[in-house]
Amino acid sequence: MKTLTPELDAHLNGEVTSLASCWYICRRDGAKTYLTDHDKDLMIDGNLYRASEGYDRSALKGSSGTDTDEMELSGYLNSDWLSENDLRAGLYDFAEIRLFLVNWQEPTMGIIPLRKGWLGEVSWSDGLFQAELRGLSNAFKRNIGRLYTPECTADLGDNACKVEIEASAVADMVSLVSSRNSFQLTNFEGEDGILNGGIVHFTSGSNLGQKLEVHRWRQDIKQIELFLPCPYDVQPGDTAVFYPGCDKRFVSCRDRYSNQINFRGFPYVPGLDSLLEA
């Protein structure tokens, strides 16, 4: 149940209303953005909600059951608060979102809260972005419990896996760059595939702090290929820490990491081929 101030309640019961919607966006790094669809900036609770960085949203959809309450937000990528590089860098992944209405003629009357949730899937093209807002009920879509799969359900180095991943990490420097998702290292000489599925954590350069997944490692030319391009240009001399990967197979867990006791899969569970045998 929403609680409104007497002044705002009286305004809603009047013959004419003057309402504008506002967005509050808080990224995981603490950076905050304030937006409104009104044609002028609004000062609300000491924060300036900018109208110049306009956006559009889909209609609100609600449910009294456990169905997820979702909507979409769209706008221009050339705005001051958002760029394509920001999206590639994941700066807005899982950002907290609050949507509310306010009387733009008298913002001090209070707000009408509409939604609270987090940003979900974000896509962009032709200078426009589109983001999905996932409401609080989205948590009910999560799978809780274990699944019977031949592959391990743990991530290398997490509390379930228990492999000391930091002991296997290697620091190195970029020597030659082919593209944002392909470059060569200076010193590392690990065997082919040792970094496949692993993580690159940049410790200097424009991609400082970024973590990206490795697609392929070739020892002969010391080349790394990433699944996704880096959000910013990679330069020779950039440093990074490289963590090995895991294909989540029992044989790899046993032979490479001697960690079969912590394997979180079911390697001997019958597969579809067993069911189809005559």
PyMOL commands that set and color helices and strands:
alter all, ss='L'
color gray80, all
select helices_A, chain A and resi 6-12+84-88+107-109+136-141+165-168+250-255+260-262+272-276
alter helices_A, ss='H'
color red, helices_A
select strands_A, chain A and resi 19-26+32-36+42-44+47-49+55-57+70-76+96-103+111-125+128-135+170-179+182-185+199-202+211-218+223-226+239-243
alter strands_A, ss='S'
color yellow, strands_A
deselect
rebuild
show_as cartoon
